[in-house]
Amino acid sequence: MNLLEIVNEIIGLAETGNYWGRDVSLQSFGIGDNAINFVNENKLKYIDAILRAFNSDKEIEKTYTLKKYESLLIGHFREYFFDKTLVKKEDVSSFVKKLNTESIKTFFVFRDIHGIVLNSPTSPLLLGGYTIYDFDLQKDLFNSTKGSYPELTINHNPEYLIEWKAEARHFEKALEIADEHFERFELILRYVIGFTTNRFEVGVLNYQGWRQRRAYIFSETKEVSSSLSNHGPIEPIPLDNPYFVNEDNGYQTVWGFTTKNNLNKFEKRIMLAVEWIGQSMADPSPQSAFIKAAIALEIIFTYNEREIITPSIMNQMSESIALILGSSVDERLKIESRVKKLYGLRSKIVHSGKKDISQADYKTLLEIARSVIIKILTSDKLNSVDSVEDLYTILKKIKYSGDAISQSAGV
């Protein structure tokens, strides 16, 4: 269905006038008698239709928010809603032209970043597409390159700021884009840290910080007790430590992916797997964390996201992981057996609701997932893979040749 048909569908779903105070499910644009309304079932149909309209033009979708788009669409065709007349092709063309007339600009979006320390902040820290400032020490540099921002220091004097550059047509979209990347930053950093711990927590949007948990307990015999425990980070993480860009483990490559606009299909899978590992490490539920670590592996080794993990697929994944991580026949056989055991636990969680997942099993699966990504990024044989099909072709040759997959020279 093209945009012309969708706009006319939306017009047909609308009712005009004052619906305020009525006992209906309502989405309105405007007030009083001048309001355009989508009521009850038509509200759900409108939400579906406006999403289809918004998604019909990828360039517009990348540079406008949905909220801004629907506001402009309703405003542009306002007279047609009240006249209940259908729009013509040239009317829709005029609307699209109006959207495209707004120029795409570069916005510099900043947010506070918590839980870090920069030990040598002579200049901003660059991690892929992210720039991190010690604001107090680099205030002059910040103001000279970005302009004066008095609102930063009125009632709020930031310690550290993280920046993302976003290409958009208006401020709200720039913020939406940047926040998606700030979420990704948190996940990548968890992946790089590589182990679950309450010692560190770095956050831009999802920072909880250090806190105390208290409980008060009273018995029926009037006995009284209490409990106090500390949770959260106890020290900031030294983000400018060379460890976080260590190319021996492919970390610099992962950060570099954040600056590339043309990742190949397999690089996109690697980034998704990194993000799922980050989500796994942040998940307090042992079962959910275990499943997310398994999903990271499935993203790398399955042909499509709708694929059900059958025994044959699980066998193929286990063998592939063993070929990548093992350097001898015995080692590969042990890894394959271990992965199959872990995937047996995954099946029990999904199909039987198993809850007693040991920390040792979870950490083993997490380390396997991280090690697979590290080996793929740092091995001469695998770091140029551009598809799942390519990966399996290389692994098949390795299987029959008996070669081990070693890291690049000097890594």
C-alpha positions in Angstrom: 0.0 0.0 0.0 1.5 3.4 -1.0 1.4 6.6 0.9 -1.6 8.0 -1.0 -3.7 5.0 0.0 -2.6 5.2 3.6 -3.4 8.9 4.0 -6.8 8.3 2.6 -7.3 5.4 4.9 -6.3 7.6 7.9 -8.8 10.3 6.7 -11.5 7.7 6.6 -10.8 6.6 10.2 -11.0 10.2 11.6 -13.9 11.9 13.3 -13.9 15.7 14.0 -15.4 17.7 16.8 -15.2 17.9 20.6 -14.9 14.4 22.1 -13.4 15.6 25.4 -15.0 14.0 28.4 -16.7 11.2 26.5 -16.2 7.6 27.7 -14.1 6.5 24.8 -10.6 5.4 24.0 -9.3 8.5 22.1 -6.3 9.9 20.3 -6.9 13.6 19.4 -5.1 16.3 17.5 -6.3 19.8 18.3 -9.0 20.9 20.9 -12.7 21.6 21.0 -14.7 21.6 17.8 -11.4 21.8 15.8 -10.1 18.5 17.0 -9.4 15.5 14.7 -10.1 12.3 16.6 -9.5 8.6 16.3 -12.0 6.8 18.5 -12.0 3.3 20.0 -11.2 0.6 17.4 -10.3 3.3 14.9 -7.6 4.5 17.3 -5.8 1.2 17.0 -6.3 1.2 13.2 -4.9 4.7 13.0 -1.8 3.7 15.1 -1.1 0.9 12.6 -1.7 3.1 9.6 0.5 6.0 10.7 3.3 3.5 11.4 3.0 2.1 7.9 3.1 5.7 6.5 6.1 6.6 8.6 8.0 3.4 7.6 7.2 3.8 3.9 10.1 6.3 3.4 13.4 5.2 5.1 15.0 8.6 4.6 12.2 10.3 6.4 12.1 7.6 9.1 15.9 8.2 9.8 15.5 12.0 10.2 12.1 12.6 11.8 10.5 11.2 14.9 7.2 9.5 14.5 5.6 12.1 16.7 6.9 15.0 14.5 5.9 13.1 11.4 2.3 12.5 12.4 1.9 16.1 13.6 3.1 17.3 10.2 0.9 14.9 8.3 -2.3 15.8 10.3 -1.5 19.5 9.9 -0.8 19.2 6.2 -4.1 17.4 5.4 -6.2 19.1 8.0 -8.8 20.5 5.6 -9.3 17.0 4.1 -10.2 15.6 7.5 -12.9 18.2 8.0 -14.3 18.0 4.4 -14.1 14.2 4.4 -12.6 14.3 0.9 -9.8 12.1 -0.4 -6.4 13.4 -1.2 -4.9 13.2 -4.7 -1.4 12.0 -5.8 -0.2 15.6 -6.1 -1.3 16.4 -2.6 0.8 13.6 -1.2 3.7 14.7 -3.4 3.4 18.2 -1.9 3.6 16.7 1.6 6.6 14.6 0.9 8.3 17.6 -0.8 7.7 19.7 2.3 9.3 17.0 4.5 12.3 16.8 2.3 12.7 20.6 2.1 13.8 20.6 5.8 17.6 20.2 5.6 19.5 17.5 7.4 21.8 18.9 10.1 24.5 17.6 12.4 23.5 17.8 16.0 25.9 17.3 18.9 24.1 15.5 21.7 25.5 15.3 25.2 24.5 13.4 28.3 26.0 12.9 31.7 28.0 9.7 32.0 28.2 8.2 35.5 30.5 5.7 37.1 33.7 6.6 35.3 37.0 8.4 36.0 39.5 9.7 33.5 43.0 9.4 34.9 44.7 11.4 32.1 42.2 13.8 30.7 44.5 16.1 28.7 42.0 15.8 25.8 38.6 14.2 25.3 38.5 10.4 25.2 37.5 8.9 21.9 35.9 5.4 21.9 34.6 4.8 18.4 32.0 7.3 17.6 31.7 8.4 21.2 33.6 11.4 22.8 33.9 11.7 26.6 34.8 14.9 28.3 36.0 15.8 31.7 33.9 18.9 31.7 35.7 20.8 34.4 39.1 20.3 32.9 38.0 20.7 29.3 35.4 23.4 29.7 37.4 25.9 27.6 37.8 23.4 24.7 34.2 22.4 25.0 33.0 26.0 24.7 35.4 26.9 21.9 34.2 24.0 19.7 30.5 23.8 20.7 29.7 27.3 21.8 28.6 28.6 25.2 26.2 26.4 27.0 25.2 28.3 30.2 22.4 25.8 30.9 25.1 23.2 31.6 26.3 25.0 34.6 23.1 26.6 35.9 21.9 24.3 38.7 24.0 21.6 37.2 27.8 21.3 36.9 28.5 18.0 35.0 31.6 16.0 35.9 31.8 13.9 32.8 29.8 14.2 29.5 29.5 11.8 26.6 28.8 13.0 23.1 27.2 11.5 20.0 26.9 13.3 16.7 23.5 12.7 15.0 22.3 13.5 11.5 18.6 14.6 11.7 16.1 17.2 10.7 15.1 18.4 14.1 16.3 18.3 17.8 13.9 15.6 19.0 15.1 13.1 16.3 18.7 13.9 17.1 18.1 13.1 20.8 16.3 9.9 19.8 19.2 8.8 17.6 21.8 9.7 20.2 19.9 7.8 23.0 19.9 4.7 20.9 23.7 5.0 20.6 24.1 5.7 24.3 22.1 2.5 25.1 24.5 0.7 22.8 27.5 2.3 24.5 26.4 0.8 27.9 26.0 -2.6 26.3 29.3 -2.6 24.5 31.1 -1.5 27.7 29.6 -4.4 29.6 30.8 -6.7 26.9 34.3 -5.3 27.1 34.4 -5.5 30.9 33.7 -9.2 30.3 32.4 -10.3 33.7 29.4 -9.7 35.9 30.2 -7.6 39.0 28.7 -5.0 41.3 32.1 -3.4 41.6 31.6 -1.2 38.5 28.6 0.4 36.9 28.8 2.8 34.0 25.6 4.3 32.8 24.3 7.1 30.6 20.6 6.3 30.5 20.3 3.4 32.9 22.6 4.2 35.8 21.3 3.1 39.3 24.3 3.9 41.4 25.3 2.9 44.9 22.4 2.2 47.2 21.4 0.5 50.4 18.7 -2.1 50.7 16.9 -2.2 54.1 14.4 -4.7 55.4 12.5 -4.7 58.7 11.2 -8.0 60.1 8.6 -8.5 62.9 7.5 -11.8 64.3 4.1 -12.6 65.8 5.8 -12.8 69.2 6.9 -9.2 68.8 10.5 -10.0 68.0 12.1 -7.3 65.8 15.1 -7.5 63.4 16.4 -5.6 60.4 18.7 -6.2 57.5 21.0 -3.8 55.7 23.0 -4.6 52.5 24.9 -2.4 50.1 24.4 -2.7 46.4 25.8 -1.0 43.3 29.3 0.2 42.3 31.9 0.9 44.9 34.4 2.6 42.6 34.4 4.4 39.2 35.9 2.6 36.2 39.1 4.1 34.7 37.6 4.5 31.2 40.9 5.8 29.6 42.7 2.6 30.6 44.2 1.0 27.5 42.4 -2.2 28.3 39.1 -0.8 26.9 40.7 -0.4 23.4 42.9 -3.5 23.5 43.0 -4.8 19.9 44.4 -8.2 21.1 40.8 -8.9 22.1 39.2 -7.0 19.2 37.8 -4.2 21.5 39.0 -1.4 19.2 37.4 -3.1 16.3 34.0 -3.2 18.1 34.3 0.5 19.0 35.2 1.1 15.4 32.0 -0.5 14.2 30.1 2.3 15.9 31.5 4.8 13.4 30.8 2.7 10.2 27.7 3.4 8.2 28.1 0.4 5.9 28.6 -2.6 8.2 28.3 -5.8 6.2 25.7 -8.4 7.2 28.1 -10.4 9.5 29.5 -7.2 11.2 25.9 -6.3 12.0 25.4 -9.7 13.5 28.6 -9.3 15.6 27.3 -6.0 17.0 23.9 -7.5 17.8 25.7 -10.3 19.6 27.8 -7.8 21.6 24.6 -6.0 22.6 22.9 -9.2 23.7 25.9 -10.1 25.8 25.7 -6.6 27.4 22.0 -7.2 28.1 22.8 -10.6 29.6 25.4 -9.2 31.9 22.9 -6.5 33.1 20.1 -8.9 33.7 19.5 -9.8 37.4 17.4 -12.9 36.5 19.7 -16.0 36.1 17.4 -17.7 33.6 16.9 -14.6 31.5 20.6 -13.8 31.5 21.4 -17.3 30.4 19.0 -17.1 27.5 20.4 -13.8 26.4 23.9 -15.2 26.3 22.6 -18.1 24.2 20.9 -15.6 21.8 24.2 -13.9 21.2 25.6 -17.2 19.9 22.5 -17.9 17.9 22.8 -14.5 16.2 26.2 -15.5 14.9 25.5 -19.0 13.8 21.9 -19.2 12.6 20.9 -18.3 9.1 17.9 -16.2 10.1 16.2 -14.8 13.3 13.1 -16.9 12.8 15.0 -20.2 12.9 14.0 -22.6 15.7 16.9 -24.2 17.5 16.4 -27.8 16.5 18.8 -30.6 17.5 20.5 -30.5 14.1 21.1 -26.7 14.4 22.3 -27.1 17.9 24.8 -29.8 16.7 26.0 -27.6 13.9 26.5 -24.6 16.3 28.3 -26.8 18.9 30.7 -28.2 16.3 31.3 -24.7 14.8 32.1 -23.2 18.3 34.4 -26.1 19.0 36.2 -25.5 15.6 36.7 -21.8 16.4 37.8 -22.1 20.0 39.6 -25.5 20.1 43.2 -26.0 18.9 43.3 -29.8 19.1 41.0 -32.7 18.6 40.6 -33.4 22.3 40.0 -29.8 23.1 37.4 -29.4 20.4 35.5 -32.6 21.5 35.4 -31.2 25.1 34.1 -27.8 23.9 31.5 -29.4 21.7 30.3 -31.6 24.6 30.2 -28.6 27.0 28.2 -26.4 24.5 25.6 -29.2 24.0 25.2 -29.5 27.8 24.6 -25.8 28.1 22.1 -25.8 25.3 20.3 -28.6 27.1 19.9 -26.2 29.9 18.7 -23.5 27.5 16.0 -25.9 26.3 14.9 -26.7 29.9 14.6 -23.0 30.7 12.5 -22.3 27.6 10.4 -25.4 27.5 10.1 -26.5 31.2 10.7 -23.3 33.1 13.9 -24.5 34.8 15.0 -21.9 37.3 18.0 -23.4 39.1 20.7 -22.2 36.7 24.1 -22.3 38.4 26.4 -19.2 38.2 29.1 -21.5 36.9 27.0 -22.7 34.0 26.0 -19.1 33.2 29.6 -17.8 33.3 30.8 -20.6 31.1 28.2 -19.8 28.4 28.9 -16.1 28.7 32.7 -16.7 28.3 32.1 -19.0 25.3 30.0 -16.3 23.6 32.6 -13.6 24.3 35.5 -15.9 23.2 33.8 -16.7 19.9 33.4 -13.0 19.1 37.0 -12.2 20.1 38.3 -15.1 18.0 36.3 -14.0 15.0 37.5 -10.4 15.2 41.1 -11.3 15.8 41.7 -14.3 13.5 43.2 -13.9 10.1 41.0 -16.7 8.9 37.7 -15.2 10.2 38.0 -11.4 10.5 37.0 -10.9 6.9 33.8 -13.0 7.0 30.9 -11.1 5.5 28.0 -13.6 5.9 26.9 -16.7 7.9 27.3 -18.7 4.7 30.9 -17.5 4.4 31.6 -18.4 8.0 30.3 -22.0 7.5 32.3 -22.4 4.2 35.5 -21.5 6.1 34.7 -23.7 9.0 34.0 -26.7 6.7 37.4 -26.3 5.2 39.0 -26.1 8.6 37.1 -29.2 9.7 38.4 -31.3 6.9 41.9 -29.8 7.0 42.3 -30.2 10.8 43.8 -26.7 11.1 43.4 -24.7 14.3 42.1 -21.2 14.2 44.8 -18.9 15.6 44.8 -15.2 16.3 46.5 -12.8 13.9 50.3 -12.5 14.1 51.2 -10.2 16.9 47.8 -10.6 18.6 
